[in-house]
Amino acid sequence: MLPLQIHIHEIARRAAAADDDPSLLALRAGSPKVSSPPSGIGDIMRKGSSGGKKLTPGLTLIKNAAAFRTPAFITTNTHERDGHTVRHYATVQRTDAQDVEHESFYAAAGDHIQPGHVETRAGHRYQYFWRVTEKISDLIRAGEQEHLDDARRAFELTYKRIADEINALVGTRFGPADTPDKATQLAEAALAAKLPRELGTNPANWTRVLDRLLDQSKTRDTKGWHYMQTGEVITEKDRIVEMVVPSTFAQIGVASDKVVNL
């Protein structure tokens, strides 16, 4: 069977429809974009925080919580009067949360020029290159996808989970209570019972927790799991080629549920 092919305009239409449908939550952390030689690695490094000084053949720029659409816990209040007695009720309103796409790049296979790295030997000028094989390019891409998967999991554990639990309460009338505030408190207590304690019902805390979980993806880099280095050096005519290889600490293939958690 041939794979289903969808025109880009149809993809855009479906994405827009998902945004407009409050019953759907779009997950769009993204996928890594290829950065081709000869300037691919140099372009990636200029986008990074190291100022282009450290070999960086892959990069994912995870946005912070401010870029996401935060779910909202909103209730409407109604009342019933029976003589001098007023009974108040709260009804939870539907909400949504929206994931975001993060910029992510990986080096394609080929020879990538090392910006500004030139050597002269016996009057002959040599330009340095990094050489990325197909296998190493695939490995780099997989590593950047892990960061994107981490970001998606952070969203799912926080804003998506919160929106899902709020929407599960839609249609339930909370009460009766003596005041509108007390009716709302009943609805809030029902939400608190559904959510993990780490999240609670304070939206400011939701933002803090999402930022904390997004930050956990950095573990892959601080532990050197995605670190690439140079290996064998080859001289070819007017170029010196350094092979890009994984470091001894490289560990690609660790699932996001081992890295990102409440």
N, C-alpha and C positions, 0 to 999 in steps of 0.2 A: 504494500500500500504506500502511495506517495504521501509525504508529510503535508499536512494542511498548511497552505500559505495564505496569509492575510495581508492585504494591502495596508500600507502605513496610515492611510486616511481612515481606514476602518478601525485600526488600533486606536487612533486618536479619538474617534467617535465613541468607542466603547469606554475609553478612559474617562471621557467627559460625562458619559452616562453614569458611570460608577460614582463620580463626584456628586452628581445630582440626586442619587438614590440614597436616602438616609439609612436604608436597610443594609447597605454594603459598606465595607471598609476596605479601601484600596491599600495594598501592600506594594510599595514601589521603591524599595531601598536601592534598586538598580543593578547593573552589571558592569564589570570593568570594561573600559574602552581601550582599544589597542593604540599604542604609540609606536610608530614605525621608524626604522632607521632611515637616514643616518643620524637624525637629531632626536630620536625618540627618548632615549634615556636622559639626555640633556634637558629636554622639555619637561620631563617628569621631575627632575631634580630642581628645576627653577620654581616649580609649583610647591615644593616641600619647604619645611621649616629649617632645613640645614643650610640653606643658602647656596645649594649646588656644590657643596664640598664633599659630601659623602655619597658613595655609590648607592643609588636608590632606583632600581629598575621597576619598582611598583609602588603605587601610592594611592591611598584612599583617604579622602577628606570628609570625615564624619561630622555632620552638622550637630549643633546642640539643640536642646529641647525647645528653644525659642522658635525654631524653624517648623515645628510640628503643630498641627491643629489639636488643641487641647479639648478633651471632652468636657461638657458642662453638666452639672447636676442642678436642674431647674425643676421646681414644682409649681403647680398652680393650685390655688386654694379655693375651696367651695364650702358652703355651710348649709345646715338644715336647722330650721327654727321650730321648736315645739313649745309653745307658750313662752315662758321666760328662759327656757333652755336653748342654747345654741350649740350645735355640734359642728365642729370644724373637721375638714378632710383635706388631705394633700394628694395630688396626683402627679406622678413623675412624668416629665416630658422627654421625648426621644432626643438623643444627642448623636454626635458622630465624632470620630477622630480621624486624622489623616496622616499617613506616613509621608516621608519625603524621599526624594532621590538624592543620593550622595555622589559626589564626583569621585571616580575611581579610574586608575590608569595602570596599564602594564606594558612592558616592552615586548615588541614583536621580535621574532627570530631575525638575526642579521647582525651586521657590524654597525655599532653606534659610536659616533665620534665622541671623543672625550674633549669637551670644550677647553680650549687654551692649553692643552697638554701636548706640547711639541718638543721633540728632542733632536739635536744636531750632532751627528757622529761623523767625524772625518769629512766635514763639509757637506754631509748629506742630511737632508731634513726628513724626519720621520714624524708622522702624526699617529697619536695613540687612539685606539679604538677598544670598545668593549664588544666581545662577540657573545651573542645569545643564541643558543641552539633552540630548535623547536621544543625539545623536552623541557629545557629550562624556562622558556617562555610560557609553556603550559603550566609549569609549577608556580611561576610568579602570578599568573592570572588566577590560579586556584587560591593562592594566598590572599589576594585582594578580594576575591569573592567571599572568603571567610570573614573579612571585616564587614562587608555588606550584609552577610547573613547575621553577624553579631548585632548590627544596627537594627535589622528587622526583628530579631528576637527581643531586643530591648524595647522596641515599640509594642510588640505583642504582649510582653509581660506587664506593661504599664498602661499606656493610653488605650490600646485596643481592648485589653482586659477590662479596664474601667468602663469604657463605652459599652461593651457587651453586657456588663452587669447592670449598668444603669438602664439599658434598653430592656433587659429582662424584667425590670420592675414596672415598665410602662403598662398601663391598663389596670394596675392595682390601686385601689383607693385606700389611703392610710388614715385611720381614725376610727371612731370619733375622738376628738381631743377638745380641751377647753379653749384653746386659742389656735390661730393659724400657725404660730411658731411651733407649738407643741405637735401639731399635725405634721409639719415639715420635719421635725426631729424624729418622728416615728419612721418617716421615709428614709431619712439619713441613717438611722440605726439599722434599717433593713439592708441598705447598701454596705454599711460597715461590716455586717455579718457575712456578706458575700466576698468582700475583698480581703487580700492578705493584710496582716497587721502592718507590714512595712509600707503599704500604700496609704491606708487610712482613707479619710474622706476630705482631707484638706487639699484643694487644688495646688497650693504652693508646694506641698510635699510631693505631689505627683510629678511636678516639674523637676524637683531635686532628685527624685529617684530615677527618672528617665535619664537625666544627665549622668548620674552615677553609673547606670548600666551601660550607657553609650561609651563612657570612659573605660569600662572594663576591657573593651576590645584592644586597648593599647598593650595589654598583657602579652599579646602575641609578638609585639615588637620589643618590649622591654626584656622579654625572655629570649630574644634572638630567634624565635621560631620562623620568622620571615627573612632573616638576614642573609643577604647574598654577598659574596666576596669574589675577588679575582683569584684565578688559579694559574694554569699554564700560560706562559707568555710566548707568543710566536711572532717572528719577524717575517713580513711578506712585502717585498719590494720597498715601497716608501711608507709602510705602515707597521706599527707595532701593535699587535692584537693581544689583549688580555681576555682570557676566557672567564665568563661569569659562571660561578658555581655556588651551590648552597654551602653555608657555613656548617661547622660540626654541630651547631645548636639547632639547625633548621628542623622544624617539625610542622609540616603542613598536612592537614587531615584531621585536626582536632575539632570535634563538633562544637557548635556554638553553645550547646547546653552544658558544656564543660567549662565555658569561659564566662558567659553572661548569666547572672542569676541574682535574684533579690537578696 
